[in-house]
């Protein structure tokens, strides 16, 4: 069965006020954080996947919606799905990339 991708329209992303996670498909989620009175504090992109070694669901925060475009979040999720398909752990790969970038900055 094929996955449904890009479920959330740009208007839905802007206007969602219900707190919680909202699936965009393919492991990409929009997390809406709100106060008790219902005032939205922020909207964040997350990528969720099942860790093959432990069987646990892992959640990686990508960025707030005001910092990353929807298309960029979807492209990042696609890259992470490709890593999973190739047998790589996206979280570990992201950490390796961060360490490499920190190493380059100190030189």
DRENSE-305837 format. One record per residue: residue number from 1; x, y, z of N, C-alpha, C in turn; residue in three letters. Coordinates in pm, whole numbers, plus 50000, padded with zeros to 5 digits. Layout:
<atoms>
+-----+-------+-------+-------+-------+-------+-------+-------+-------+-------+------+
! pos !  n_px !  n_py !  n_pz ! ca_px ! ca_py ! ca_pz !  c_px !  c_py !  c_pz ! code !
+-----+-------+-------+-------+-------+-------+-------+-------+-------+-------+------+
! NUM !     X !     Y !     Z !     X !     Y !     Z !     X !     Y !     Z !  ala !
...
+-----+-------+-------+-------+-------+-------+-------+-------+-------+-------+------+
</atoms>
This chain:
<atoms>
+-----+-------+-------+-------+-------+-------+-------+-------+-------+-------+------+
! pos !  n_px !  n_py !  n_pz ! ca_px ! ca_py ! ca_pz !  c_px !  c_py !  c_pz ! code !
+-----+-------+-------+-------+-------+-------+-------+-------+-------+-------+------+
!   1 ! 50084 ! 49883 ! 50000 ! 50000 ! 50000 ! 50000 ! 50089 ! 50125 ! 50000 !  unk !
!   2 ! 50061 ! 50216 ! 49914 ! 50141 ! 50338 ! 49901 ! 50112 ! 50434 ! 50017 !  unk !
!   3 ! 50216 ! 50507 ! 50056 ! 50199 ! 50609 ! 50159 ! 50139 ! 50734 ! 50097 !  unk !
!   4 ! 50056 ! 50798 ! 50174 ! 50002 ! 50926 ! 50131 ! 50093 ! 51035 ! 50187 !  unk !
!   5 ! 50146 ! 51116 ! 50099 ! 50237 ! 51223 ! 50138 ! 50170 ! 51359 ! 50119 !  unk !
!   6 ! 50223 ! 51458 ! 50187 ! 50179 ! 51598 ! 50173 ! 50030 ! 51614 ! 50201 !  unk !
!   7 ! 49986 ! 51561 ! 50315 ! 49845 ! 51569 ! 50354 ! 49803 ! 51710 ! 50394 !  unk !
!   8 ! 49896 ! 51784 ! 50452 ! 49862 ! 51917 ! 50504 ! 49884 ! 52025 ! 50399 !  unk !
!   9 ! 49783 ! 52105 ! 50378 ! 49796 ! 52216 ! 50285 ! 49864 ! 52333 ! 50357 !  unk !
!  10 ! 49919 ! 52429 ! 50283 ! 49980 ! 52546 ! 50348 ! 49882 ! 52619 ! 50440 !  unk !
!  11 ! 49758 ! 52628 ! 50399 ! 49657 ! 52695 ! 50482 ! 49632 ! 52617 ! 50611 !  unk !
!  12 ! 49627 ! 52485 ! 50601 ! 49606 ! 52403 ! 50720 ! 49722 ! 52418 ! 50817 !  unk !
!  13 ! 49844 ! 52424 ! 50764 ! 49962 ! 52438 ! 50849 ! 49956 ! 52571 ! 50924 !  unk !
!  14 ! 49918 ! 52677 ! 50857 ! 49908 ! 52809 ! 50919 ! 49796 ! 52816 ! 51021 !  unk !
!  15 ! 49684 ! 52749 ! 50993 ! 49563 ! 52768 ! 51072 ! 49536 ! 52663 ! 51178 !  unk !
!  16 ! 49615 ! 52556 ! 51183 ! 49591 ! 52453 ! 51283 ! 49608 ! 52511 ! 51422 !  unk !
!  17 ! 49509 ! 52492 ! 51505 ! 49513 ! 52544 ! 51641 ! 49502 ! 52433 ! 51744 !  unk !
!  18 ! 49461 ! 52314 ! 51701 ! 49446 ! 52202 ! 51794 ! 49584 ! 52151 ! 51834 !  unk !
!  19 ! 49616 ! 52151 ! 51964 ! 49747 ! 52105 ! 52007 ! 49766 ! 51956 ! 51979 !  unk !
!  20 ! 49891 ! 51919 ! 51957 ! 49923 ! 51779 ! 51933 ! 49997 ! 51762 ! 51802 !  unk !
!  21 ! 50007 ! 51636 ! 51759 ! 50078 ! 51605 ! 51636 ! 49980 ! 51580 ! 51524 !  unk !
!  22 ! 50016 ! 51629 ! 51406 ! 49931 ! 51618 ! 51287 ! 50018 ! 51565 ! 51174 !  unk !
!  23 ! 49979 ! 51451 ! 51119 ! 50060 ! 51384 ! 51017 ! 50052 ! 51453 ! 50882 !  unk !
!  24 ! 50169 ! 51468 ! 50820 ! 50177 ! 51515 ! 50682 ! 50207 ! 51397 ! 50590 !  unk !
!  25 ! 50234 ! 51282 ! 50649 ! 50261 ! 51162 ! 50571 ! 50409 ! 51131 ! 50564 !  unk !
!  26 ! 50440 ! 51003 ! 50552 ! 50578 ! 50960 ! 50536 ! 50668 ! 50987 ! 50656 !  unk !
!  27 ! 50611 ! 50990 ! 50775 ! 50691 ! 51013 ! 50895 ! 50708 ! 51159 ! 50933 !  unk !
!  28 ! 50658 ! 51251 ! 50852 ! 50668 ! 51395 ! 50882 ! 50543 ! 51438 ! 50958 !  unk !
!  29 ! 50564 ! 51506 ! 51070 ! 50454 ! 51550 ! 51154 ! 50468 ! 51698 ! 51185 !  unk !
!  30 ! 50355 ! 51763 ! 51200 ! 50350 ! 51901 ! 51247 ! 50306 ! 51895 ! 51392 !  unk !
!  31 ! 50389 ! 51944 ! 51482 ! 50357 ! 51945 ! 51624 ! 50311 ! 52085 ! 51660 !  unk !
!  32 ! 50189 ! 52096 ! 51711 ! 50133 ! 52225 ! 51751 ! 50133 ! 52231 ! 51903 !  unk !
!  33 ! 50201 ! 52330 ! 51957 ! 50210 ! 52348 ! 52101 ! 50121 ! 52466 ! 52140 !  unk !
!  34 ! 50039 ! 52447 ! 52243 ! 49946 ! 52552 ! 52284 ! 49939 ! 52560 ! 52436 !  unk !
!  35 ! 49899 ! 52677 ! 52484 ! 49876 ! 52696 ! 52628 ! 49744 ! 52630 ! 52666 !  unk !
!  36 ! 49717 ! 52628 ! 52796 ! 49592 ! 52567 ! 52843 ! 49469 ! 52642 ! 52792 !  unk !
!  37 ! 49484 ! 52771 ! 52767 ! 49369 ! 52848 ! 52717 ! 49348 ! 52832 ! 52566 !  unk !
!  38 ! 49435 ! 52754 ! 52502 ! 49421 ! 52728 ! 52359 ! 49504 ! 52817 ! 52269 !  unk !
!  39 ! 49575 ! 52913 ! 52326 ! 49661 ! 53001 ! 52248 ! 49781 ! 52921 ! 52195 !  unk !
!  40 ! 49800 ! 52925 ! 52065 ! 49911 ! 52851 ! 52003 ! 50042 ! 52920 ! 52036 !  unk !
!  41 ! 50136 ! 52841 ! 52090 ! 50269 ! 52893 ! 52123 ! 50362 ! 52877 ! 52004 !  unk !
!  42 ! 50352 ! 52763 ! 51936 ! 50440 ! 52741 ! 51822 ! 50401 ! 52617 ! 51743 !  unk !
!  43 ! 50457 ! 52609 ! 51624 ! 50438 ! 52493 ! 51535 ! 50576 ! 52446 ! 51493 !  unk !
!  44 ! 50598 ! 52314 ! 51505 ! 50730 ! 52257 ! 51479 ! 50717 ! 52135 ! 51389 !  unk !
!  45 ! 50814 ! 52117 ! 51302 ! 50820 ! 51997 ! 51219 ! 50898 ! 51889 ! 51293 !  unk !
!  46 ! 50849 ! 51767 ! 51287 ! 50916 ! 51652 ! 51345 ! 50917 ! 51538 ! 51245 !  unk !
!  47 ! 51021 ! 51455 ! 51254 ! 51026 ! 51332 ! 51175 ! 51026 ! 51216 ! 51274 !  unk !
!  48 ! 50935 ! 51122 ! 51253 ! 50924 ! 51006 ! 51342 ! 50947 ! 50879 ! 51262 !  unk !
!  49 ! 51016 ! 50786 ! 51326 ! 51043 ! 50657 ! 51261 ! 51065 ! 50552 ! 51368 !  unk !
!  50 ! 51061 ! 50428 ! 51328 ! 51082 ! 50317 ! 51420 ! 51228 ! 50272 ! 51411 !  unk !
!  51 ! 51297 ! 50274 ! 51525 ! 51436 ! 50230 ! 51532 ! 51440 ! 50079 ! 51511 !  unk !
!  52 ! 51516 ! 50035 ! 51412 ! 51519 ! 49892 ! 51379 ! 51587 ! 49809 ! 51487 !  unk !
!  53 ! 51681 ! 49868 ! 51559 ! 51751 ! 49791 ! 51663 ! 51665 ! 49772 ! 51787 !  unk !
!  54 ! 51600 ! 49876 ! 51832 ! 51525 ! 49870 ! 51958 ! 51375 ! 49852 ! 51938 !  unk !
!  55 ! 51325 ! 49884 ! 51819 ! 51182 ! 49875 ! 51795 ! 51105 ! 49993 ! 51850 !  unk !
!  56 ! 51175 ! 50091 ! 51906 ! 51109 ! 50208 ! 51964 ! 51089 ! 50316 ! 51858 !  unk !
!  57 ! 50986 ! 50396 ! 51879 ! 50959 ! 50511 ! 51792 ! 51053 ! 50624 ! 51833 !  unk !
!  58 ! 51124 ! 50679 ! 51736 ! 51213 ! 50793 ! 51760 ! 51154 ! 50915 ! 51695 !  unk !
!  59 ! 51172 ! 51027 ! 51758 ! 51121 ! 51153 ! 51708 ! 51235 ! 51253 ! 51699 !  unk !
!  60 ! 51251 ! 51311 ! 51581 ! 51357 ! 51410 ! 51558 ! 51291 ! 51544 ! 51526 !  unk !
!  61 ! 51326 ! 51645 ! 51602 ! 51276 ! 51778 ! 51573 ! 51354 ! 51836 ! 51456 !  unk !
!  62 ! 51283 ! 51891 ! 51359 ! 51350 ! 51951 ! 51244 ! 51368 ! 52101 ! 51265 !  unk !
!  63 ! 51258 ! 52174 ! 51281 ! 51266 ! 52318 ! 51301 ! 51125 ! 52374 ! 51317 !  unk !
!  64 ! 51114 ! 52493 ! 51374 ! 50984 ! 52559 ! 51378 ! 50938 ! 52593 ! 51235 !  unk !
!  65 ! 50808 ! 52600 ! 51215 ! 50756 ! 52627 ! 51081 ! 50797 ! 52765 ! 51030 !  unk !
!  66 ! 50826 ! 52859 ! 51119 ! 50868 ! 52991 ! 51070 ! 51015 ! 52992 ! 51028 !  unk !
!  67 ! 51091 ! 52887 ! 51062 ! 51232 ! 52879 ! 51024 ! 51258 ! 52793 ! 50901 !  unk !
!  68 ! 51165 ! 52704 ! 50869 ! 51187 ! 52612 ! 50757 ! 51059 ! 52606 ! 50673 !  unk !
!  69 ! 51077 ! 52614 ! 50542 ! 50962 ! 52607 ! 50453 ! 50907 ! 52465 ! 50451 !  unk !
!  70 ! 50780 ! 52454 ! 50421 ! 50714 ! 52323 ! 50416 ! 50785 ! 52231 ! 50317 !  unk !
!  71 ! 50820 ! 52281 ! 50200 ! 50888 ! 52199 ! 50100 ! 51023 ! 52149 ! 50151 !  unk !
!  72 ! 51094 ! 52233 ! 50226 ! 51223 ! 52191 ! 50281 ! 51206 ! 52084 ! 50388 !  unk !
!  73 ! 51104 ! 52096 ! 50470 ! 51076 ! 51994 ! 50572 ! 51042 ! 51861 ! 50505 !  unk !
!  74 ! 50963 ! 51867 ! 50398 ! 50926 ! 51746 ! 50325 ! 51047 ! 51683 ! 50257 !  unk !
!  75 ! 51137 ! 51766 ! 50205 ! 51258 ! 51714 ! 50142 ! 51349 ! 51648 ! 50246 !  unk !
!  76 ! 51361 ! 51709 ! 50363 ! 51441 ! 51650 ! 50470 ! 51383 ! 51516 ! 50512 !  unk !
!  77 ! 51250 ! 51509 ! 50525 ! 51185 ! 51382 ! 50560 ! 51212 ! 51277 ! 50453 !  unk !
!  78 ! 51210 ! 51318 ! 50327 ! 51239 ! 51224 ! 50218 ! 51383 ! 51172 ! 50230 !  unk !
!  79 ! 51476 ! 51261 ! 50261 ! 51615 ! 51220 ! 50279 ! 51628 ! 51120 ! 50394 !  unk !
!  80 ! 51557 ! 51146 ! 50503 ! 51561 ! 51054 ! 50618 ! 51498 ! 50919 ! 50583 !  unk !
!  81 ! 51391 ! 50919 ! 50506 ! 51330 ! 50792 ! 50463 ! 51428 ! 50714 ! 50375 !  unk !
!  82 ! 51501 ! 50784 ! 50289 ! 51602 ! 50718 ! 50206 ! 51712 ! 50657 ! 50292 !  unk !
!  83 ! 51754 ! 50728 ! 50398 ! 51854 ! 50674 ! 50488 ! 51803 ! 50545 ! 50553 !  unk !
!  84 ! 51678 ! 50548 ! 50597 ! 51620 ! 50429 ! 50659 ! 51616 ! 50313 ! 50561 !  unk !
!  85 ! 51581 ! 50342 ! 50437 ! 51577 ! 50238 ! 50335 ! 51715 ! 50178 ! 50311 !  unk !
!  86 ! 51818 ! 50261 ! 50324 ! 51956 ! 50214 ! 50304 ! 52015 ! 50151 ! 50430 !  unk !
!  87 ! 51934 ! 50138 ! 50536 ! 51980 ! 50074 ! 50658 ! 52054 ! 50166 ! 50753 !  unk !
!  88 ! 52045 ! 50296 ! 50732 ! 52113 ! 50393 ! 50818 ! 52012 ! 50454 ! 50916 !  unk !
!  89 ! 52060 ! 50495 ! 51031 ! 51977 ! 50561 ! 51131 ! 51986 ! 50712 ! 51110 !  unk !
!  90 ! 51876 ! 50779 ! 51077 ! 51881 ! 50924 ! 51051 ! 51935 ! 51005 ! 51169 !  unk !
!  91 ! 51899 ! 50966 ! 51290 ! 51945 ! 51040 ! 51407 ! 52097 ! 51031 ! 51419 !  unk !
!  92 ! 52152 ! 50912 ! 51403 ! 52297 ! 50892 ! 51410 ! 52367 ! 50968 ! 51298 !  unk !
!  93 ! 52310 ! 50963 ! 51178 ! 52370 ! 51033 ! 51064 ! 52370 ! 51184 ! 51086 !  unk !
!  94 ! 52262 ! 51236 ! 51144 ! 52255 ! 51380 ! 51172 ! 52360 ! 51419 ! 51275 !  unk !
!  95 ! 52379 ! 51335 ! 51377 ! 52480 ! 51363 ! 51479 ! 52621 ! 51360 ! 51420 !  unk !
!  96 ! 52647 ! 51266 ! 51331 ! 52778 ! 51260 ! 51264 ! 52803 ! 51387 ! 51183 !  unk !
!  97 ! 52700 ! 51434 ! 51114 ! 52713 ! 51556 ! 51035 ! 52742 ! 51676 ! 51125 !  unk !
!  98 ! 52673 ! 51686 ! 51239 ! 52697 ! 51796 ! 51332 ! 52841 ! 51793 ! 51384 !  unk !
!  99 ! 52889 ! 51672 ! 51419 ! 53026 ! 51660 ! 51470 ! 53127 ! 51700 ! 51363 !  unk !
! 100 ! 53101 ! 51660 ! 51238 ! 53192 ! 51696 ! 51129 ! 53194 ! 51847 ! 51109 !  unk !
! 101 ! 53078 ! 51910 ! 51119 ! 53071 ! 52055 ! 51103 ! 53142 ! 52127 ! 51217 !  unk !
! 102 ! 53129 ! 52074 ! 51340 ! 53200 ! 52133 ! 51453 ! 53350 ! 52119 ! 51437 !  unk !
! 103 ! 53394 ! 52006 ! 51384 ! 53536 ! 51983 ! 51360 ! 53592 ! 52080 ! 51258 !  unk !
! 104 ! 53514 ! 52111 ! 51155 ! 53559 ! 52205 ! 51053 ! 53568 ! 52347 ! 51108 !  unk !
! 105 ! 53481 ! 52382 ! 51201 ! 53480 ! 52518 ! 51258 ! 53601 ! 52542 ! 51347 !  unk !
! 106 ! 53653 ! 52437 ! 51410 ! 53766 ! 52456 ! 51500 ! 53899 ! 52466 ! 51426 !  unk !
! 107 ! 53900 ! 52429 ! 51300 ! 54025 ! 52434 ! 51222 ! 54055 ! 52574 ! 51176 !  unk !
+-----+-------+-------+-------+-------+-------+-------+-------+-------+-------+------+
</atoms>
